């Protein structure tokens, strides 16, 4: 899987969140002016936090409905990191890194120039994320409820299947249908349950 130094995701990696938002962070390290931009499906991921010398800005990626899914255009993220590099370099030049003996790590102290530049940087970053320009436009993403029909689910059912086997068969079929340029977001648990009940009724195995 292809990675770059400016982001934590790989090319064609499908990131899915079951929440109303995913999270993206802008991280500026003390020893580099090339920012690192990291994408996370959950804000509870342990790798989000960076030690105090790192200037970190967090921003939410929101969707129209519950659940957010995307594929990152890592080449575009690389380009954006280069575009903001002069600002990042100026922030680092106007920052002092002081060792905190009590906690055992360095902390970043920014002067007024660095603080003003940080405001500009976070504003620019928010505009970049809100624009959606970082998403891979070659990938089509559909919701699972739009991909499946009741009839298509019934075709997957086989006699004497348990609900668990049926559910797994649907998930497997959905995975097979995906490709580098076509992704399906979520699992249609409600539709799977309805289809299983209908299949049971058709075969006379349903409860009275």
Protein Blocks (a to p, Z undefined) as FASTA:
>chain_A
ZZdfkbcbdehiacddfbfbdcddddddfkbcbdcddddfbfkbfklpccfklccddddd
ddfbecidddddfklmmmmmmmmmmmmmmmmmmpccdddfknopacddddfklmmmmmmm
mmmmmmmmmnommpcfkbccddfklmpcfklmmmmpcghiafklmmmmmmmmmmmmpcfk
bccedjdfklmmmmmmmmmmmnopacZZ
